[in-house]
């Protein structure tokens, strides 16, 4: 699973890339946040949820219709607001 942060229609989001599409994870399972920061803070609990959502999506007919074309988003830094060490 390749996770990405992106800007789409003026809103920040995060999801995974598959082919030429981004799939917003919050749209696949409401337990997943809309942006990546809270996801990373609870990675151990949320990564299995994200993987299950990805697997269920790819099992659907016409799964690509649930995605956003890559050429319609602006990719952001993987972690837009990294904390300090």
C-alpha positions in Angstrom: 0.0 0.0 0.0 1.5 3.3 -1.1 0.0 6.1 1.1 -0.1 9.7 -0.1 -1.2 13.1 1.1 -2.8 15.3 -1.5 -4.8 18.4 -2.2 -8.1 18.0 -4.1 -10.7 20.7 -4.6 -9.0 22.8 -2.0 -9.1 20.1 0.7 -6.2 18.1 2.1 -6.7 14.3 2.2 -4.8 11.1 2.3 -5.3 7.7 0.7 -3.5 5.1 -1.3 -2.3 5.0 -4.9 -3.3 2.1 -7.2 -2.6 2.5 -10.9 -3.5 6.0 -12.0 -5.9 6.7 -9.1 -5.9 7.8 -5.5 -8.4 6.2 -3.1 -9.3 8.4 -0.1 -9.2 6.0 2.9 -11.8 7.9 4.9 -14.3 7.4 2.1 -13.7 3.6 2.4 -14.0 3.3 6.1 -15.2 6.1 8.4 -12.8 4.9 11.2 -10.0 6.2 9.1 -9.2 9.9 9.3 -9.4 12.4 6.5 -5.7 13.5 6.8 -2.6 11.5 7.5 -1.5 13.0 10.8 -4.0 11.2 13.1 -3.5 8.0 11.1 0.2 8.0 11.9 -0.4 8.7 15.6 -2.5 5.5 15.8 -0.7 3.5 13.1 -0.8 0.2 14.9 -4.6 0.2 15.2 -5.4 1.9 11.9 -3.1 0.3 9.4 -4.9 -3.1 9.5 -8.2 -1.2 9.0 -6.7 0.6 5.9 -5.4 -2.7 4.5 -8.7 -4.4 4.9 -10.5 -1.4 3.2 -8.0 -1.6 0.3 -8.5 -5.4 -0.1 -12.3 -5.0 -0.1 -12.2 -2.2 -2.6 -10.0 -4.1 -5.1 -12.4 -7.0 -4.8 -15.3 -4.9 -6.3 -16.2 -4.7 -9.9 -15.2 -1.4 -11.4 -13.1 -0.5 -8.3 -11.3 2.3 -10.1 -14.6 4.3 -10.2 -14.1 4.9 -6.4 -10.8 6.8 -7.0 -9.7 10.2 -8.0 -7.5 10.4 -11.1 -3.9 11.3 -10.2 -3.9 14.2 -12.7 -6.7 15.9 -10.7 -4.8 16.2 -7.4 -1.7 18.0 -6.2 0.5 15.6 -4.3 1.8 16.9 -1.0 4.7 15.9 1.2 4.1 12.4 2.7 3.9 13.9 6.2 2.8 17.5 5.7 3.5 18.7 9.2 6.3 16.4 10.6 7.0 16.8 14.3 10.5 17.5 15.7 12.6 14.8 17.2 
